[in-house]
Amino acid sequence: MKIIVCVKRVPDSESRVNAAADRKSIDTQGVKFVLNPYDEFAIEEALRLKEAAGDGSVTVMTLGGDDSKETLRSALAMGADEAVLLKGQTSIDGLGTAEKLAEGIRGREYDLILFGKQAIDDDNLQVPAMVAELLELPCATVVVELQVADGRATAKREVEGGHEVVEFALPGVVAAQKGLNEPRYASLKGIMMAKKKPLEEVDVGDAESRLELIEVTNPPERSAGEIVGEGPEAVPELVRKLREQAKVL
């Protein structure tokens, strides 16, 4: 079984992120970048499907610059067989990214394409469905359970208030949600082997952007708390401030 997993390099959610001086990007000084957490579920599922099938390959792919090689090596250390770096400038436009990924995938052999359901930096939740549309493939997003057999896939999706089960013929696209599995940790052996696994580089050019980024700003500083009194006597004043100042009542 041949599986392609599309991944992304994102700022670690534990890093403190600030707007850069140009107000058009983030200040990367001191920011740690990691493999997108949702993509880890996709990689793990790909590895499990390959192991269950008994043969095949898992290829990880990303769009970006040389700094994305570290992200690909992290995926290789988990157990992926090979990596592809689509060299080009990323875009805030999900469609631009999807076009470059589809370009990199088109012409390759695959039974399944896996994504994390979204990247934690922009939270757009767009690219998996867009890639599926560009490649004219069926797509299931926010998947929490996946079964593959006899050239077909059955996926359980999270929907408002419950779950939805869909079935489709392969090849197809699946976007993994938290809960699909428990991603494995990269072993020391896996980390060492990742350095020797093939990493292909393909120049695809910069992703087109149909969006204009106006400004990146830090959230406003939180105002200091205020003590309005003590005991039951403070309730009327608290209610008044919530209604007139905070306007939450």
C-alpha positions in Angstrom: 0.0 0.0 0.0 1.4 3.4 -1.0 0.5 6.3 1.1 1.5 10.0 0.9 1.2 12.1 4.0 1.3 15.9 3.6 2.7 17.7 6.6 3.6 21.3 7.7 6.2 23.0 9.8 4.5 25.2 12.4 5.5 27.2 15.5 5.4 25.2 18.7 2.2 26.0 20.6 4.3 26.4 23.7 6.4 29.2 22.2 5.5 32.8 22.8 4.7 34.3 19.4 4.9 38.1 18.7 4.2 40.2 15.7 7.3 41.1 13.7 8.4 44.8 13.3 6.9 44.9 9.7 3.5 43.8 11.0 3.3 41.4 8.2 4.6 38.3 9.9 5.6 36.8 13.2 9.0 37.4 14.9 10.7 34.0 14.7 13.5 34.9 17.1 13.4 32.3 19.8 10.4 30.5 18.4 10.7 26.7 18.1 9.1 25.1 15.0 7.7 21.6 15.0 5.8 19.1 13.0 2.1 20.1 13.0 0.5 18.0 15.8 -2.5 16.9 13.8 -0.1 15.7 11.1 1.3 13.2 13.6 -2.0 11.4 13.7 -1.9 11.2 9.9 1.6 9.8 9.9 0.8 7.3 12.6 -2.3 6.1 10.7 -0.2 5.7 7.5 2.3 3.6 9.4 -0.4 1.4 10.9 -2.1 0.9 7.5 1.3 -0.1 5.9 2.0 -2.5 8.8 -1.4 -4.1 8.5 -1.0 -4.5 4.7 2.4 -6.1 5.2 4.1 -4.1 2.5 4.0 -0.7 0.8 5.6 2.7 1.6 4.8 5.9 3.4 6.0 9.1 1.8 5.9 12.4 3.7 5.7 15.7 1.7 5.7 19.4 2.5 5.9 22.7 0.8 8.5 25.1 2.0 12.2 26.0 2.2 15.3 24.3 3.5 14.2 24.8 7.1 11.3 22.3 6.4 13.8 19.5 6.1 13.9 19.2 9.9 10.2 18.7 9.9 10.5 15.9 7.3 13.3 14.3 9.2 11.0 14.2 12.3 8.4 12.3 10.2 11.1 9.9 8.8 12.2 9.3 12.4 8.6 8.1 13.3 8.9 5.5 10.6 8.1 7.0 7.2 10.1 5.6 4.3 11.0 8.7 2.3 10.3 12.4 2.1 9.7 15.0 -0.6 10.4 18.7 -0.1 8.5 20.8 -2.6 10.7 23.9 -2.6 8.8 27.1 -2.8 7.4 30.0 -0.8 4.3 29.1 1.2 1.2 31.3 1.1 -1.5 32.4 3.6 -3.9 31.3 0.8 -4.9 27.7 1.3 -5.7 27.3 -2.4 -2.2 28.4 -3.3 -0.7 25.7 -1.0 -3.1 23.1 -2.2 -2.2 23.8 -5.9 1.5 23.2 -5.2 0.8 20.0 -3.2 -1.4 18.7 -5.9 1.3 19.5 -8.4 3.8 17.5 -6.3 1.5 14.6 -5.9 0.2 14.4 -9.5 2.0 11.7 -11.4 3.1 9.7 -8.3 1.7 6.3 -7.3 -0.5 6.3 -4.3 -3.5 4.5 -2.8 -4.2 7.1 -0.1 -3.3 10.7 0.8 -3.4 11.6 4.4 -3.3 15.1 6.1 -3.8 16.4 9.6 -7.2 18.0 9.8 -5.7 21.5 10.0 -2.4 23.3 10.8 -2.3 24.9 14.2 -0.8 28.1 13.0 -3.5 29.4 10.6 -6.3 26.9 11.6 -7.9 27.2 8.1 -8.9 23.6 7.7 -9.0 24.0 3.9 -6.0 22.3 2.2 -7.0 18.6 2.4 -10.4 19.2 0.7 -8.8 21.5 -1.9 -6.1 19.0 -2.8 -8.8 16.3 -3.1 -10.8 18.6 -5.5 -7.8 19.4 -7.6 -6.9 15.7 -8.0 -10.6 14.8 -8.4 -10.5 12.4 -5.4 -13.1 11.6 -2.7 -12.3 13.2 0.6 -13.2 12.6 4.3 -12.2 15.2 6.9 -12.0 15.3 10.7 -11.7 11.5 10.7 -11.5 9.7 14.1 -11.7 6.1 12.7 -10.5 4.7 9.5 -10.7 1.2 7.9 -9.2 0.2 4.6 -9.9 -3.1 2.8 -10.4 -4.4 -0.8 -9.7 -1.0 -2.4 -12.2 0.9 -0.3 -12.0 3.1 2.8 -14.6 3.5 5.6 -14.2 6.6 7.7 -15.9 7.9 10.8 -16.1 11.7 10.8 -16.8 14.1 13.7 -19.9 16.2 12.9 -22.0 18.5 15.1 -23.5 16.5 17.9 -22.3 13.1 16.7 -20.5 11.1 14.0 -20.9 10.4 10.3 -19.7 7.2 8.6 -18.7 7.5 4.9 -17.3 5.0 2.4 -15.4 5.6 -0.7 -13.2 3.9 -3.3 -9.5 4.4 -3.3 -7.5 6.4 -4.0 -8.8 9.1 -1.8 -7.9 11.8 0.7 -8.3 11.6 4.5 -7.8 14.4 7.1 -7.0 13.0 10.5 -8.6 14.3 13.7 -7.2 13.9 17.3 -8.5 10.6 18.6 -7.8 8.6 15.4 -4.8 7.0 17.1 -2.0 7.6 19.5 1.1 8.7 17.6 4.3 6.9 18.4 7.5 8.5 19.7 10.5 8.5 17.4 13.0 6.0 18.8 16.8 6.6 18.9 17.2 4.1 16.2 14.5 5.8 14.1 16.2 9.2 14.6 19.5 7.8 13.4 17.9 6.0 10.4 16.1 9.1 9.4 19.4 10.7 8.5 20.0 8.0 5.8 16.5 7.9 4.3 15.9 9.5 0.9 14.8 13.1 0.9 13.8 14.3 -2.6 13.8 18.0 -3.4 11.6 19.4 -6.2 11.4 23.0 -7.2 7.8 24.0 -7.6 8.0 27.8 -7.3 6.1 30.0 -4.9 2.5 29.4 -4.0 0.1 32.0 -5.5 -1.8 34.1 -3.0 -5.2 35.5 -3.8 -5.3 37.1 -0.3 -3.6 40.2 1.0 -2.3 40.1 4.5 -3.2 43.5 6.0 -1.6 43.4 9.4 -0.4 41.0 12.2 -0.8 42.4 15.7 -0.4 41.0 19.2 -3.7 40.6 21.2 -4.4 43.5 23.5 -3.0 43.4 27.0 -5.4 42.2 29.6 -6.6 44.8 32.0 -5.9 44.3 35.7 -8.6 42.6 37.8 -10.9 44.7 40.0 -12.2 43.7 43.5 -15.7 45.2 43.9 -16.3 44.1 47.5 -16.7 41.1 49.7 -19.5 38.8 50.5 -23.2 39.1 49.4 -23.1 42.9 49.6 -20.8 43.0 46.6 -23.2 41.2 44.3 -25.3 44.2 43.2 -22.1 46.2 42.2 -20.7 43.2 40.5 -23.9 42.7 38.4 -23.9 46.4 37.6 -20.4 46.3 36.3 -21.0 43.1 34.3 -24.0 44.8 32.7 -22.8 48.3 32.1 -19.0 48.0 31.7 -18.4 44.4 30.5 -21.8 44.3 28.7 -22.0 40.5 29.2 -25.5 40.6 30.8 
